Amino acid sequence: MSCFTLNCTSLPRVLPFISWIRLPVLLLAASALALAEPVDFDLPAQSGDAALLAFSKQSQIEVLFSYDELRNVRSTEVVGRLEPDQALVHLLTGTGFTARRSSNGKFVVSKLQRRYGAVRGRLLTPAGRPAAGVRVFIPELRKSTLTDEHGEFDLSSLRPGRYPLVATADGYVPLLLGNIQIQPEAVETLPARSLQEPDHPAKLEAVLVKGKSADKYPFDRDMKLLPIRTAVGNLDLRRTEDDALPYTVYDRSQLNRSGVVNLNEFLQRELLDSDAATHPPEQNGSADTFMSTSANLSLRGYGTEETVVLINGRRLPEVLTSGSSPLLPDVNFIPLSLVQQIEVLPVSASALYTGNAVGGVINIVLRPDVDAAATEVTATYTNSLAGFDAPQSAVSLLHAQSLLGGALRLRFNASTTRSTPATEAELGFHRQMNAVNDTPDQPLYRATPNVSSTTGKPLFGDGSPTVTSVAPGADGLGGIGAFSGREGVRNTSLFATDGALAASIDSLEYPYGRRQRRDTFFGSAVYDLFPWLEVGLDATISRTVANRGFDVIRGDLVLGRDASINPFGQDVLITLNETAPLLGEKYSEARLEYSSLVFGAMLKLPQDWRASVDVQYANNVTKYRGLGGADRKRWQSLVDQGLYNPLRDTQVFAPPSAFYDEALIYRGGRGQFVTLGDYTTVDIAGRLTNESLVLPTGVGAVNVGGDYRLNHMANFRDERRFSDGTLATEPIRWSGRTLQRYSAFAELQAPLLPPTWLPRWIHGVETDLAVRYVGADTSQETNIAPTFGLKIDFPAGFSFRGSVTTSNRFPTPYMSHRVFSAAPTDTGVDYILIIDPRRGNERTYVLANDLPNPNLRPEAAVSQTAGLLYQSGRIHRFRVSLDFIDTRKTNELFLLTPQSVLDLENLWPERVNRLSPYPNDRYPVGIVQSVYTGITNLAWRHSQNWNAAVNYGWTKCFGGTLEAYARVVSVVRFDVQGLPTSSVVDELNDPDGAAPNLLKYRSNFGVSWSNRAYGFGLDGHYFHSRTIPESQWSAQGSNHIDPFWQFDAHVHADLKRWLPWKSNRYGLRAQLRVNNIFGTQFPRYVADDANSGVQAYGDWRGPVYSLSLTATF
């Protein structure tokens, strides 16, 4: 056995060696002790590289890392006394990096290899029972699930990091389960949590204030609670009804309860600031079949081009045809099932939204990305309760799928709508009006031809009448006997087409709207290329087919005395209606093809900054196959040759083939579709956004960027041809135009002062500052517009808000131009129906010519608002708002339509071309031959209105929620000066037609009760009386239109319990709604554009029912 012995004699020689070994050992031990010793850390959230440098300085420990990799990530805040290794774990949480300690005591930071984690938990009702069917989701990861029958949930395949976990259920306050930490290859188990009923006034708007219960189906997500921004989502900052600017927000639950089949019908009913008296083309039988516009959405009495319509913050492209004036877009291209909410700002807002937003802005926000695989099918059917058949229907399929662990989100929607209008035979408005002018010297076009002497001689011998009419069913060959008993009798009945639609006010089958079919397909894909880069693509294709039935052509024909079929022995004038049944009822048909493509990319930057760029391309093509009337000379020639018999009943006996071959005029050629409009828009925008920007005064939001817009209308050659292809008239050439505009904008929403600076009686001061510079390819269209909004919060739930906004612009030009002849052509085409106020509201057709105005001046507008808000209550909750809006415009640009030219003839007499009065004419002026339309400047316009809203909610009313609401818009002033030398016109109390359809008051109100299984409610609508121009008083028998009330009732139920499948993935909801339940008649109005004799507010069909079913799986 051997051993090592250290004796005293050897000690001097080994001491240096021991000292040399001891030093590193002691240093290592000291380092280990230092690593374990707690340190006071104060490390704010910042870039990863800066955080690690600060950590190293505060801990006195060296850290090795890559500056290039860490500078692009954001660290987690670390504050407090912690051990260094523990502090470093917290600092790197959610960054995708991890730290390990090297043998020499240094920390080495490297990228974490991605591994997934999971979270599970259990939810209970307030009574302690399992809460089944509750939606639990992580917004940032777009992961969601539903709790099972035990109230349990399990979310797996989650990227490591720290995320908020949210639970939502109908009738409960959204519950934040905490900012959970997802660890790789670990399951985070949460303690059981209980849902709570709403108990705070701030929750009122987001959950229940709208008088409707939120329906939390897999696609539904409250945008106010979950402000998730995506590459192709809503570009605008988040808007609420409590902002400094007076927004009105309509949520998805209101859409569901409305029972409508298209979006414009919903806005027509709910949007009190819109034009209540104007009907969109699908409800207007007098509008061109190929028109596609939501003309009723003009806000606050301003023109169609003074309301801006957006979809997800992007301009919704218009549908234009060659020669058409600027129009509002058609919102019905947007399927109802895709709409999340609608934000309406009824003030000037050119700084926030490019364009001439003087009347206001409508932003339609689409439902955001779906979190999981889900399918929704919705079907709605409406029809009349008055015993006739005029159905409208809509069916929509929406499917969503998340792939690649939630990184790829797909959506697909297919929807179809069908509508058949009510007719005069069913409604009887024209017959009730009894407005037939039966003066013998005036032409009359009715059921059978009317006959009169061309010289005023008796038709049946001395002393007999000079007029007669063809007997129903007569073939025109019966001689004088066929007119026995009809001496002096003119036919005043309406023209009948045996049940087929006929597009003429002379027809019994006149449609109050049009027959229409629309199919829309929508697809969306959003993909996270990297955690910091998201790209998206939305595509929409829509096709609309519309027709109004047979074209009814008026004829004024002379049957010579020598004609073999003439039994009167003298020349006679025959006025008649003719159709072309050989072509079919649907020959005159419009096809509208709309397509849109949106590409977006969003870069997620540190500190919640988002940089995005998106491009929208849209194209609409309007095609039309139809007639252009009949050539009057050729038609008369057929009569002279004996090939056309004008004494037959044209309702029963069809015209001869020669009429189709020689007299009829076809647009582009017989059987051909012509392209009336090929309109393209391109929008490009880039912006930098931060909705949680930390400022010295608090947390705010900023949106800075620029956009570019290009509009292009293709050239068009309008050709009218006979059946053999020869030209009926000289072709009209339309010259298209390309218009380019660009703008730079900035908006800041932020507290004005830090909370510590405010007195105790002020709880907060919020501001909204915005400015936009708009440039164009012409200097006259360049302008700059600022916006300022302020909101002050006081104790007890009171707030004050106010704003000042401006708009400066040059007129939006016609995108194409044509030159008309001043005199009418022989073909009788291009005529427009007008009402002549100087001839007793006589209806006649005139030629409308566009008159360019080179002296137009830019207009300027300023809007000011001031308002009060009040919110309070827990179980009984109240919200009241009152806003005053004042708008002043100078050099206002005013579009003179053919009708407004006649209404304002005293201001612009040079725009009206009249014939001389008839001999012994009862009126001092002759009939109108032609008018000159176009854009002109008015001197100024000044409007003022009040907007008020009251909401009440009782959250514990017999096991459900009782809700009541009322909203009122009151116009108190609307003054217009047409010319600097003309007098000021009070358009409310003494109108001249420059600002038509103004109501002093309009209101919606209602009450409902609902729980999670079923609900019911009653809605009311009030339209105040309307003063009409003095020129209409005589025919109206009054100076106003009477007020109108309408009441609607609805009941809905959750039918899920009746399904054989007991899974929370399946749902079935049904609703029955009856509108105008008391059958209130529309008020009388003799000058409406449909010649109905009534002012129709809403649905022509009167009382209607709507049945809706929604299934989810």
Number of C-alpha atoms within 10 A of each C-alpha: 2 4 5 5 7 9 8 8 7 10 10 10 10 10 10 11 10 10 10 10 10 11 11 11 11 11 11 14 12 11 16 13 11 17 19 13 14 17 17 15 19 14 20 14 15 18 17 26 20 16 24 24 16 16 22 17 12 15 20 13 17 16 19 17 18 13 12 10 13 23 16 15 21 23 26 22 17 22 14 12 13 16 17 24 18 12 22 22 16 15 26 24 20 21 19 16 19 18 19 15 14 11 8 10 16 17 21 15 19 16 14 13 10 12 13 18 20 20 20 15 18 20 26 19 16 14 10 11 12 19 23 20 23 25 20 25 21 19 17 13 15 18 21 23 21 24 21 19 15 14 20 19 21 18 19 16 15 21 21 22 18 17 17 15 19 19 21 20 22 19 22 20 20 22 16 13 19 12 13 16 18 21 20 18 15 14 18 17 13 14 10 14 17 16 22 16 16 20 16 15 21 18 16 24 18 19 24 26 22 22 27 26 23 23 19 17 20 22 23 17 22 20 19 13 12 12 15 15 20 21 26 27 23 22 20 18 19 15 18 18 18 18 19 26 29 27 19 20 19 19 22 26 20 17 22 17 20 22 25 23 25 20 21 23 21 17 19 23 17 18 20 23 27 25 24 24 18 23 25 21 22 25 20 19 27 22 19 15 26 25 20 25 21 26 20 20 34 23 27 27 22 21 21 22 22 23 29 28 28 22 21 19 18 24 19 23 27 22 26 28 26 26 19 15 20 20 21 25 24 22 24 18 23 22 24 24 24 19 19 21 20 21 20 23 23 23 28 30 31 29 28 24 22 23 23 24 29 30 26 25 28 22 23 26 23 20 20 23 24 22 24 21 18 19 20 21 19 20 20 21 21 22 23 21 18 13 8 14 15 18 18 22 21 23 22 22 19 20 20 22 18 22 12 9 15 22 17 18 23 23 21 18 21 20 22 20 22 18 22 21 24 27 27 21 18 17 19 12 16 22 17 11 15 11 14 13 13 12 9 15 15 8 17 24 25 25 26 30 29 27 29 26 20 16 11 12 18 18 24 19 10 8 9 12 19 22 25 24 26 26 23 16 13 18 17 21 15 14 14 14 10 18 19 11 10 16 16 19 17 23 22 19 15 22 26 22 22 11 10 18 27 27 27 23 21 24 25 28 26 31 30 26 26 27 25 21 19 20 20 22 20 21 18 20 21 25 21 18 11 11 9 14 17 21 22 22 21 20 18 19 19 20 18 21 19 22 29 32 24 28 24 21 20 20 21 18 20 20 24 17 14 13 16 11 18 21 19 19 12 18 19 24 21 25 23 28 27 25 19 20 15 12 14 13 19 20 20 25 23 26 23 22 20 21 19 20 18 22 20 22 22 23 19 17 17 16 16 13 16 21 20 23 20 22 20 23 17 21 21 24 19 24 21 24 24 26 26 23 21 25 23 19 13 16 21 20 17 19 18 17 10 14 16 18 21 32 26 23 23 26 21 15 15 15 20 14 13 14 20 19 14 18 23 25 29 26 22 24 21 21 15 13 19 20 21 24 25 21 26 23 22 19 21 19 20 19 20 18 26 19 20 15 18 13 12 12 16 15 14 20 19 21 21 18 18 18 19 18 19 16 18 18 24 19 19 22 15 18 20 26 22 24 20 11 14 12 16 22 16 10 13 14 16 20 16 21 17 15 17 17 19 19 21 20 22 20 22 21 22 24 22 18 15 14 15 9 10 12 9 11 10 15 17 20 22 20 23 22 20 23 22 25 18 23 18 17 12 11 9 14 16 18 19 18 24 20 24 20 22 22 25 20 19 17 11 11 16 18 22 19 24 22 22 22 26 26 25 23 23 19 22 15 12 18 24 23 19 15 13 15 10 14 11 16 14 13 20 18 18 15 16 15 15 22 22 19 20 18 17 15 17 14 16 14 17 22 24 24 21 19 17 15 11 8 8 16 18 18 19 20 23 21 23 20 22 21 21 18 22 19 20 18 17 17 17 17 23 21 22 18 21 20 20 19 22 19 23 19 22 19 21 26 24 17 21 21 18 24 20 18 24 24 21 18 16 12 13 14 12 11 20 19 18 14 11 12 13 13 6 7 12 11 12 11 14 16 20 21 18 23 26 22 20 19 22 21 20 21 19 21 21 18 20 19 20 18 21 18 19 17 24 24 27 19 24 14 15 11 11 17 22 24 25 22 21 19 20 19 23 19 22 13 16 24 21 24 20 23 15 11 8 12 10 15 19 16 22 22 18 14 22 20 20 22 21 20 19 25 23 19 19 22 22 21 19 19 20 21 24 24 20 16 13 16 20 20 21 18 19 17 21 17 20 17 17 20 22 25 20 16 19 20 15 12 15 18 11 14 18 18 19 16 17 18 18 22 20 20 19 21 18 20 18 17 16 19 12 10 11 8 11 12 14 18 17 18 21 19 18 19 22 21 24 22 24 23 16 13 15 13 15 20 17 19 23 22 22 15 20 23 19 24 22 21 25 22 22 17 18 20 22 23 21 21 21 22 19 24 19 20 18 21 16
